[in-house]
């Protein structure tokens, strides 16, 4: 079959369009926003074997990663810009799939495991994992722990996925109060953190909202959205705060971390979809340490990526 000049031109334009689209797609995989930070390190599990769907981490005296798919915790020690493997913990195979972890007093770890009706208190030195006994919690038998955080005074804030509410516990795991949202349409909390002023920040994924409560657990404000042309988020799954009061939100569907000021105004973005280091594939958790280094659990890429500020931050 002979092709006319017009047919050849149409085919050439079609091929050119396809090549341009492919180039744009590949460029998107490699391009990633970095903002005022640099990629410091990507951690893949190292000597203990690769991560398998990591869920969360804790930036305490050492870096602890909840390696859910492998049903273990992995430890890393900071050494300059590197993070050296420092052991693992699975309580002789008795640890379930950990999806949240934080350091508590005495070198122990508080862990939330998939399918467990209570938190687990882990002692890496003794290689034990026992159910944590929560004292004085109203309707305590119905509390189904979600993510939680521990502030600098040892106070614990646990999302109850059954209520829905956030329960405040003393360092001794005694009930001290709770907070929820009474507004119509509330869909429950998905992550919780605190800032240096004692404010509590809680994420509501399904409506794309960040709720802020003061140190007395009184509501202060809410910001964000998932709908409309000015939507702040697509599917936010985790949040953290820095020493300046900024809020970092890991958006799973955007494969980015969005950084907002304390009033919810977008400041900059980190990452973008891809496999190259500096990009993300459904980030599931974000945290900051005392040096304002940003730790992102890059869940489907099975790694943790660490970013450092380009300039000192007070």
C-alpha positions as CSV (number, residue, x, y, z in Angstrom):
1,X,0.0,0.0,0.0
2,X,1.4,3.4,-1.0
3,X,1.3,6.3,1.5
4,X,0.6,9.8,0.3
5,X,2.6,12.7,1.4
6,X,-0.2,13.6,3.7
7,X,-0.3,10.2,5.3
8,X,3.5,10.2,5.8
9,X,3.2,13.6,7.5
10,X,0.4,12.4,9.8
11,X,2.4,9.3,10.8
12,X,5.5,11.3,11.4
13,X,3.6,13.8,13.6
14,X,2.0,10.8,15.5
15,X,5.4,9.3,16.1
16,X,6.9,12.6,17.2
17,X,4.0,13.1,19.7
18,X,4.6,9.6,21.1
19,X,8.3,10.3,21.5
20,X,7.6,13.6,23.2
21,X,5.2,12.0,25.6
22,X,7.7,9.3,26.4
23,X,10.4,11.8,27.0
24,X,8.1,13.9,29.2
25,X,7.2,10.8,31.2
26,X,10.8,9.7,31.7
27,X,11.7,13.3,32.6
28,X,9.0,13.2,35.2
29,X,10.5,10.1,36.7
30,X,13.9,11.7,37.1
31,X,12.9,15.2,38.0
32,X,12.1,15.9,41.6
33,X,11.6,19.0,43.7
34,X,14.1,19.4,46.5
35,X,13.4,22.8,48.0
36,X,15.9,24.2,50.5
37,X,17.3,20.7,51.3
38,X,19.6,18.1,49.8
39,X,19.4,14.4,49.6
40,X,21.7,13.0,52.3
41,X,21.2,9.3,52.1
42,X,18.9,6.5,50.9
43,X,18.8,3.5,53.2
44,X,17.7,0.1,51.9
45,X,18.1,-2.2,54.9
46,X,21.8,-2.9,54.4
47,X,23.4,-5.9,56.2
48,X,20.1,-7.3,57.6
49,X,18.6,-7.6,54.1
50,X,16.3,-5.3,52.1
51,X,13.3,-3.6,53.6
52,X,9.9,-5.1,52.7
53,X,7.2,-2.4,52.7
54,X,8.5,-0.3,55.6
55,X,5.7,1.6,57.4
56,X,7.2,4.1,59.9
57,X,10.3,5.1,61.8
58,X,11.5,6.8,65.0
59,X,14.3,9.4,65.2
60,X,15.5,8.9,68.7
61,X,19.0,8.1,70.0
62,X,19.2,5.9,67.0
63,X,17.1,5.5,63.8
64,X,14.5,2.7,64.2
65,X,12.6,1.6,61.1
66,X,9.4,-0.5,61.3
67,X,10.0,-3.0,58.5
68,X,6.5,-4.3,58.4
69,X,6.8,-6.8,55.6
70,X,9.7,-8.6,57.3
71,X,8.0,-8.3,60.8
72,X,10.9,-6.7,62.5
73,X,12.5,-3.4,63.6
74,X,15.9,-2.4,62.1
75,X,18.3,0.0,63.9
76,X,20.8,2.5,62.4
77,X,23.4,4.7,64.1
78,X,24.2,8.1,62.6
79,X,27.8,8.5,61.6
80,X,28.3,11.8,59.9
81,X,26.1,11.7,56.8
82,X,25.9,7.9,56.9
83,X,23.6,5.6,58.8
84,X,25.3,2.4,59.8
85,X,23.3,-0.8,60.5
86,X,23.1,-1.3,64.3
87,X,21.0,-4.5,64.6
88,X,17.5,-5.8,64.3
89,X,14.7,-6.9,66.6
90,X,11.9,-9.4,66.1
91,X,11.4,-10.9,69.5
92,X,12.4,-14.3,68.2
93,X,9.8,-14.2,65.5
94,X,7.0,-13.1,67.9
95,X,6.8,-9.5,66.6
96,X,3.9,-9.0,64.2
97,X,3.9,-6.4,61.4
98,X,4.9,-3.1,63.0
99,X,3.4,0.0,61.5
100,X,4.4,2.6,64.1
101,X,7.3,2.8,66.6
102,X,8.6,5.3,69.2
103,X,11.2,5.3,71.9
104,X,10.1,5.4,75.5
105,X,11.9,5.4,78.8
106,X,14.5,2.9,79.7
107,X,15.6,2.2,76.1
108,X,12.4,0.4,75.4
109,X,10.2,0.8,72.3
110,X,6.4,1.2,72.0
111,X,5.1,-0.5,68.8
112,X,1.8,-0.7,67.1
113,X,1.3,-4.0,65.2
114,X,-1.2,-5.0,62.5
115,X,-4.1,-6.9,64.0
116,X,-3.1,-6.4,67.6
117,X,-5.8,-4.9,69.9
118,X,-3.2,-3.1,72.1
119,X,0.2,-1.5,71.8
120,X,3.3,-3.7,72.3
121,X,6.1,-2.8,74.7
122,X,9.5,-4.0,73.3
123,X,12.7,-4.4,75.1
124,X,15.5,-5.0,72.5
125,X,18.1,-5.7,75.3
126,X,16.0,-8.6,76.7
127,X,14.6,-9.5,73.3
128,X,11.0,-9.4,74.6
129,X,7.7,-8.0,73.3
130,X,4.7,-7.9,75.6
131,X,1.3,-6.2,75.4
132,X,1.3,-2.8,76.9
133,X,-1.3,-2.4,79.8
134,X,-3.2,0.9,79.4
135,X,-4.6,2.1,82.6
136,X,-7.9,3.9,83.2
137,X,-8.9,4.3,79.5
138,X,-12.7,4.7,79.2
139,X,-14.0,1.9,77.0
140,X,-10.4,0.6,77.0
141,X,-11.4,-2.8,75.7
142,X,-12.6,-1.2,72.5
143,X,-9.5,0.9,71.9
144,X,-7.9,-0.1,68.6
145,X,-4.5,1.6,68.4
146,X,-3.5,3.4,65.2
147,X,-0.5,5.6,64.8
148,X,0.9,7.4,67.9
149,X,3.6,9.8,69.0
150,X,5.6,10.4,72.1
151,X,6.5,14.0,73.1
152,X,9.7,15.2,74.7
153,X,8.1,14.7,78.2
154,X,7.3,11.1,77.5
155,X,3.5,11.8,77.1
156,X,1.9,9.5,74.5
157,X,-0.9,10.3,72.1
158,X,-2.6,7.3,70.5
159,X,-5.1,7.4,67.7
160,X,-8.0,5.1,68.5
161,X,-9.3,3.9,65.1
162,X,-12.5,2.6,66.6
163,X,-13.8,5.7,68.4
164,X,-12.5,7.8,66.5
165,X,-10.4,9.9,68.9
166,X,-6.8,10.6,70.1
167,X,-6.1,9.3,73.7
168,X,-3.5,11.0,75.8
169,X,-1.5,8.8,78.1
170,X,1.2,9.5,80.8
171,X,4.6,7.9,80.4
172,X,3.3,5.2,82.7
173,X,0.5,4.5,80.2
174,X,-2.3,6.0,82.4
175,X,-5.2,7.8,80.7
176,X,-5.0,11.6,80.9
177,X,-7.6,12.7,78.4
178,X,-8.7,12.6,74.8
179,X,-9.6,14.7,71.8
180,X,-11.8,14.4,68.8
181,X,-13.5,16.5,66.1
182,X,-17.2,17.1,66.6
183,X,-17.8,18.8,63.2
184,X,-20.2,17.0,60.8
185,X,-18.4,14.9,58.2
186,X,-15.4,14.0,60.4
187,X,-13.8,10.8,59.1
188,X,-11.2,10.0,61.7
189,X,-7.5,10.5,62.3
190,X,-4.6,8.9,60.4
191,X,-1.5,10.4,62.0
192,X,-0.6,12.5,65.0
193,X,2.5,14.6,66.0
194,X,3.4,17.5,68.3
195,X,5.5,20.6,68.0
196,X,8.0,22.3,70.3
197,X,5.2,24.5,71.7
198,X,3.2,21.5,72.8
199,X,0.6,21.8,70.1
200,X,-0.9,18.6,68.7
201,X,-1.2,18.1,65.0
202,X,-3.6,15.4,63.7
203,X,-4.2,14.4,60.1
204,X,-7.5,13.5,58.6
205,X,-6.7,11.7,55.4
206,X,-10.1,11.3,53.7
207,X,-10.9,15.0,53.9
208,X,-7.3,16.2,53.5
209,X,-7.4,18.2,56.7
210,X,-4.8,19.0,59.4
211,X,-6.3,19.6,62.8
212,X,-4.4,21.6,65.4
213,X,-5.0,21.3,69.2
214,X,-3.2,23.2,71.9
215,X,-1.3,21.7,74.9
216,X,-4.7,21.4,76.8
217,X,-6.1,19.4,73.8
218,X,-8.4,22.3,72.9
219,X,-9.0,22.8,69.1
220,X,-7.1,25.8,67.6
221,X,-7.7,25.5,63.8
222,X,-7.9,23.2,60.8
223,X,-6.5,23.7,57.3
224,X,-6.2,21.8,54.0
225,X,-8.6,20.2,51.5
226,X,-8.8,17.4,48.9
227,X,-11.4,18.9,46.6
228,X,-11.6,21.9,44.2
229,X,-9.0,23.7,42.1
230,X,-7.2,24.9,45.2
231,X,-7.0,21.6,47.0
232,X,-3.9,21.3,49.2
233,X,-3.6,17.5,49.0
234,X,-4.6,14.5,47.0
235,X,-4.2,11.7,49.6
236,X,-2.2,12.8,52.7
237,X,-1.1,9.9,54.9
238,X,1.5,11.3,57.4
239,X,2.6,14.6,58.9
240,X,5.5,16.0,61.0
241,X,6.6,19.4,62.3
242,X,9.9,21.2,62.4
243,X,11.4,23.6,64.9
244,X,10.1,26.7,63.0
245,X,6.5,25.5,63.2
246,X,6.2,24.3,59.6
247,X,4.1,21.2,58.8
248,X,5.4,18.4,56.5
249,X,2.7,16.3,54.9
250,X,3.5,13.1,53.0
251,X,1.0,12.9,50.1
252,X,0.9,9.3,48.9
253,X,-0.9,9.9,45.6
254,X,1.3,12.9,44.6
255,X,4.5,11.0,45.7
256,X,5.6,14.2,47.4
257,X,6.1,15.8,50.8
258,X,4.4,19.2,50.9
259,X,5.7,21.8,53.4
260,X,3.3,24.3,54.8
261,X,3.6,27.1,57.4
262,X,1.7,27.0,60.6
263,X,-1.4,28.5,59.0
264,X,-1.5,26.0,56.1
265,X,0.1,28.1,53.4
266,X,2.2,26.0,51.0
267,X,5.9,26.9,51.2
268,X,7.6,24.2,49.0
269,X,7.5,20.6,47.8
270,X,9.9,17.7,48.1
271,X,10.1,14.8,45.7
272,X,8.0,13.6,42.9
273,X,7.0,10.2,41.4
274,X,9.8,7.9,40.4
275,X,12.5,5.4,41.4
276,X,15.6,7.5,41.2
277,X,16.9,8.6,44.6
278,X,15.2,11.9,45.6
279,X,11.9,10.7,44.1
280,X,9.2,8.7,45.8
281,X,6.7,5.9,45.1
282,X,3.8,6.3,47.5
283,X,5.6,7.8,50.6
284,X,3.9,6.5,53.7
285,X,5.6,8.3,56.6
286,X,7.6,11.5,57.3
287,X,9.5,12.5,60.4
288,X,12.1,15.1,61.4
289,X,14.9,14.8,63.9
290,X,16.4,17.5,66.2
291,X,18.7,18.7,63.4
292,X,15.7,19.2,61.1
293,X,16.8,16.3,58.9
294,X,13.8,15.0,57.0
295,X,13.2,11.2,57.0
296,X,10.7,9.8,54.4
297,X,9.6,6.2,54.3
298,X,9.5,5.6,50.5
299,X,7.2,2.7,50.9
300,X,6.9,1.1,47.5
301,X,10.6,1.8,46.7
302,X,11.4,-0.1,49.9
303,X,13.8,2.5,51.3
304,X,14.1,5.4,53.7
305,X,15.4,8.7,52.2
306,X,17.1,11.3,54.4
307,X,17.3,15.0,53.5
308,X,19.3,17.7,55.2
309,X,18.8,21.5,55.2
310,X,21.0,23.4,52.9
311,X,21.5,26.0,55.6
312,X,21.4,25.9,59.5
313,X,18.0,26.2,61.0
314,X,17.4,27.5,64.5
